[in-house]
Amino acid sequence: MTQARQLYYQAQKAGEVFDAAEFGFEFSTEDVERHAAEVSKKMAIYNHTYYDKKWAA
């Protein structure tokens, strides 16, 4: 899932659509998006920036 998340971020940065199946992953792009959001949330909590990011949205 970590590799899929990294590829997802690369696709976003390049303005491309990420397709998990294209890389042979058996989980969906939506699964990768949920995982990426969860990792971002955990990082924000760890870095004490969770509420900064939450209210900026």
C-alpha positions in Angstrom: 0.0 0.0 0.0 2.9 2.3 0.7 4.2 2.0 -2.9 0.7 2.6 -4.2 0.3 5.7 -2.1 3.6 7.0 -3.4 2.6 6.4 -7.0 -0.8 8.1 -6.3 1.0 11.2 -5.0 3.3 11.2 -8.1 0.3 11.0 -10.4 -1.4 13.8 -8.6 1.7 16.0 -8.8 2.0 15.3 -12.5 -1.7 16.0 -13.1 -2.4 12.5 -14.1 -5.1 10.1 -13.0 -3.9 7.2 -10.8 -5.1 3.8 -11.8 -4.1 1.1 -9.2 -4.9 -1.7 -11.5 -2.4 -0.3 -14.1 0.4 -1.1 -11.7 -1.0 -4.6 -10.8 -2.5 -3.6 -7.4 -5.5 -5.6 -6.4 -7.0 -2.9 -4.3 -8.9 0.1 -5.8 -7.8 3.6 -6.4 -10.4 4.6 -3.8 -8.6 2.3 -1.3 -5.3 4.1 -2.0 -7.0 7.5 -1.6 -8.4 6.5 1.8 -5.0 5.2 2.9 -3.3 8.4 1.7 -5.8 10.5 3.6 -5.3 8.4 6.8 -1.5 8.7 6.5 -1.7 12.4 6.0 -4.0 12.7 9.1 -1.6 10.6 11.2 1.4 12.7 10.1 -0.5 15.9 10.9 -1.3 14.6 14.4 2.3 13.5 14.9 3.5 17.0 13.7 1.0 18.8 15.9 -0.6 20.4 12.8 -3.8 18.5 12.6 -6.1 21.4 13.6 -4.1 23.8 11.5 -4.9 21.6 8.4 -8.4 20.8 9.5 -9.5 24.4 9.8 -7.6 25.5 6.7 -9.8 23.2 4.6 
